Amino acid sequence: MSNKRSYRSKVRILADMMRAIKKEGELGAGPTKILYAANLSHDRLTQYLEELVEKGLVNETQEDENSRIYKLTGKGREFLSEFVKIERFSQAFGIEV
């Protein structure tokens, strides 16, 4: 066995975040749930959430001045669906995504 540490790609991190949001359903997910589910630091979470919103994969709504909720867009659900297909395909050949 190798002691080589496996790092997640940026795409995998974004997909993990989107899975956390999807898991919460129509209500959406707050930053803390996403942070824990995707195992990220606060700085990286903030950076990646901004990117997901910019790319139209996630919508951000503000419940009040201290509370934000994130929901997948149609484009985000499509991205996640296609990523799962790629993930399965690559696993069939023993390749990490």
Backbone as numpy.savetxt, mean C-alpha at the origin, in Angstrom:
# Nx Ny Nz CAx CAy CAz Cx Cy Cz
21.16 -22.35 4.55 20.34 -21.15 4.55 21.20 -19.90 4.55
20.75 -18.93 3.87 21.48 -17.67 3.75 21.00 -16.68 4.81
21.92 -15.86 5.29 21.56 -14.80 6.23 21.24 -13.51 5.49
21.12 -13.60 4.18 20.85 -12.43 3.36 19.50 -11.82 3.75
19.51 -10.54 4.00 18.28 -9.84 4.38 17.52 -9.46 3.12
16.24 -9.71 3.13 15.39 -9.41 1.98 14.71 -8.06 2.18
14.91 -7.17 1.23 14.28 -5.86 1.28 13.09 -5.83 0.34
12.06 -5.10 0.72 10.89 -4.96 -0.13 11.14 -3.88 -1.18
10.65 -4.13 -2.36 10.73 -3.12 -3.40 9.71 -2.03 -3.09
9.88 -0.89 -3.73 8.94 0.21 -3.53 7.54 -0.20 -3.96
7.44 -0.92 -5.06 6.13 -1.36 -5.55 5.47 -2.27 -4.52
6.24 -3.16 -3.90 5.67 -4.06 -2.89 5.19 -3.25 -1.67
5.95 -2.24 -1.28 5.55 -1.41 -0.14 4.24 -0.69 -0.47
4.15 -0.12 -1.67 2.92 0.56 -2.07 1.75 -0.42 -2.10
1.98 -1.62 -2.59 0.93 -2.64 -2.63 0.52 -3.04 -1.21
1.48 -3.16 -0.31 1.16 -3.49 1.09 0.28 -2.40 1.72
0.60 -1.16 1.41 -0.20 -0.04 1.92 -1.62 -0.11 1.35
-1.71 -0.38 0.07 -3.01 -0.44 -0.58 -3.83 -1.63 -0.07
-3.17 -2.73 0.22 -3.87 -3.89 0.81 -4.44 -3.52 2.18
-3.67 -2.77 2.96 -4.14 -2.35 4.29 -5.38 -1.47 4.16
-5.38 -0.59 3.17 -6.53 0.28 2.93 -7.73 -0.55 2.47
-7.49 -1.46 1.54 -8.56 -2.31 1.01 -9.18 -3.15 2.13
-8.37 -3.65 3.03 -8.84 -4.50 4.12 -9.87 -3.78 4.99
-9.76 -2.47 5.10 -10.69 -1.69 5.93 -12.02 -1.43 5.22
-12.09 -1.76 3.95 -13.35 -1.66 3.21 -13.74 -0.24 2.86
-15.03 -0.01 2.76 -15.57 1.28 2.33 -15.28 2.43 3.29
-15.04 2.10 4.54 -14.75 3.15 5.52 -13.38 3.78 5.30
-12.48 3.04 4.68 -11.13 3.53 4.48 -10.27 3.29 5.71
-9.01 3.67 5.62 -8.06 3.42 6.71 -7.36 4.71 7.10
-7.09 4.83 8.36 -6.31 5.95 8.86 -4.83 5.65 8.74
-4.00 6.68 8.87 -2.56 6.50 8.73 -1.96 5.47 9.69
-2.44 5.40 10.91 -1.87 4.48 11.88 -2.08 3.03 11.45
-3.27 2.70 10.98 -3.53 1.33 10.51 -2.63 0.98 9.34
-2.47 1.92 8.43 -1.62 1.68 7.25 -0.17 1.52 7.69
0.28 2.37 8.59 1.65 2.34 9.09 1.99 0.97 9.67
1.13 0.47 10.55 1.38 -0.83 11.18 1.26 -1.98 10.19
0.24 -1.96 9.35 0.03 -3.05 8.41 1.16 -3.15 7.38
1.68 -2.01 6.96 2.74 -2.00 5.95 4.14 -1.97 6.57
4.20 -1.90 7.91 5.47 -1.91 8.63 6.43 -0.82 8.13
5.98 0.43 8.27 6.75 1.58 7.77 7.02 2.58 8.89
8.04 3.39 8.67 8.27 4.53 9.56 7.27 5.62 9.17
7.05 6.56 10.07 6.10 7.64 9.79 6.53 8.46 8.58
7.83 8.75 8.47 8.32 9.56 7.34 8.06 8.87 6.00
8.37 7.58 5.93 8.14 6.85 4.67 6.66 6.73 4.38
5.86 6.51 5.42 4.41 6.43 5.24 3.89 7.72 4.60
4.28 8.84 5.16 3.84 10.14 4.65 4.25 10.33 3.19
5.49 10.01 2.89 6.02 10.15 1.53 5.23 9.28 0.55
5.01 8.02 0.90 4.33 7.10 0.00 2.83 7.41 -0.11
2.19 7.86 0.97 0.79 8.24 0.88 0.61 9.40 -0.08
1.51 10.38 0.00 1.45 11.52 -0.93 1.56 11.04 -2.37
2.46 10.09 -2.60 2.65 9.57 -3.95 1.42 8.81 -4.44
0.82 8.00 -3.58 -0.39 7.27 -3.96 -1.53 8.22 -4.30
-1.65 9.30 -3.53 -2.70 10.30 -3.80 -2.40 11.02 -5.12
-1.15 11.43 -5.33 -0.74 12.13 -6.56 -1.05 11.30 -7.80
-0.82 9.98 -7.70 -0.99 9.10 -8.85 -2.45 8.67 -9.03
-3.32 9.12 -8.13 -4.74 8.80 -8.26 -5.11 7.39 -7.85
-4.24 6.73 -7.08 -4.52 5.37 -6.63 -5.29 5.34 -5.32
-5.19 6.45 -4.56 -5.81 6.56 -3.25 -6.41 7.96 -3.12
-7.57 8.05 -2.49 -8.17 9.35 -2.15 -7.94 9.62 -0.68
-7.69 10.88 -0.36 -7.52 11.30 1.02 -8.68 12.20 1.39
-9.33 11.89 2.51 -10.38 12.78 3.02 -10.01 13.14 4.44
-10.40 14.32 4.83 -10.09 14.81 6.17 -11.36 14.82 6.99
-11.40 13.96 8.01 -12.58 13.86 8.88 -12.70 15.11 9.75
-11.60 15.51 10.35 -11.51 16.77 11.10 -10.06 17.23 10.95
-9.66 18.25 11.68 -8.31 18.79 11.44 -7.18 17.84 11.84
-7.47 16.81 12.64 -6.43 15.87 13.06 -6.58 14.46 12.48
-7.60 14.24 11.69 -7.91 12.88 11.26 -8.06 12.79 9.75
-7.25 11.92 9.14 -7.34 11.70 7.69 -7.70 10.24 7.44
-8.46 10.03 6.38 -8.87 8.69 5.98 -8.47 8.49 4.52
-7.97 7.30 4.22 -7.53 6.97 2.86 -8.38 5.84 2.32
-8.81 6.00 1.06 -9.62 4.98 0.39 -9.03 4.72 -0.99
-9.14 3.47 -1.44 -8.68 3.13 -2.78 -9.63 3.71 -3.82
-9.07 4.18 -4.90 -9.86 4.62 -6.05 -10.06 3.40 -6.96
-10.86 3.56 -7.99 -11.01 2.49 -8.98 -9.66 2.14 -9.59
-8.88 3.15 -9.88 -7.55 2.95 -10.44 -6.66 2.19 -9.45
-6.80 2.49 -8.16 -6.03 1.81 -7.12 -6.42 0.34 -7.00
-7.73 0.05 -7.07 -8.18 -1.34 -7.02 -7.67 -2.12 -8.23
-7.67 -1.48 -9.39 -7.17 -2.12 -10.61 -5.67 -2.39 -10.49
-4.91 -1.41 -9.98 -3.47 -1.59 -9.79 -3.20 -2.78 -8.88
-3.91 -2.84 -7.75 -3.69 -3.90 -6.77 -4.04 -5.26 -7.37
-5.10 -5.33 -8.12 -5.50 -6.58 -8.78 -4.41 -7.05 -9.75
-3.89 -6.14 -10.55 -2.84 -6.49 -11.51 -1.53 -6.86 -10.79
-1.24 -6.18 -9.70 -0.04 -6.50 -8.94 -0.10 -7.92 -8.39
-1.28 -8.32 -7.91 -1.45 -9.68 -7.38 -1.18 -10.70 -8.48
-1.64 -10.42 -9.70 -1.37 -11.32 -10.83 0.13 -11.43 -11.10
0.80 -10.30 -11.10 2.25 -10.28 -11.33 2.97 -11.03 -10.22
2.52 -10.82 -9.00 3.11 -11.48 -7.83 3.00 -13.01 -7.97
1.82 -13.50 -8.32 1.62 -14.95 -8.49 2.47 -15.49 -9.62
2.51 -14.76 -10.73 3.30 -15.19 -11.88 4.79 -15.29 -11.51
5.30 -14.27 -10.84 6.72 -14.27 -10.49 7.04 -15.37 -9.48
6.13 -15.62 -8.54 6.34 -16.68 -7.55 6.41 -18.05 -8.22
5.65 -18.23 -9.28 5.67 -19.50 -10.00 7.05 -19.81 -10.57
7.83 -18.76 -10.81 9.17 -18.93 -11.34 10.26 -18.68 -10.28
9.84 -18.49 -9.04 10.80 -18.31 -7.96 11.49 -16.95 -7.98
10.81 -15.94 -8.49 11.40 -14.60 -8.60 10.68 -13.66 -7.65
11.45 -12.89 -6.87 10.87 -11.90 -5.95 10.48 -10.65 -6.71
9.33 -10.08 -6.38 8.89 -8.81 -6.98 9.19 -7.70 -6.01
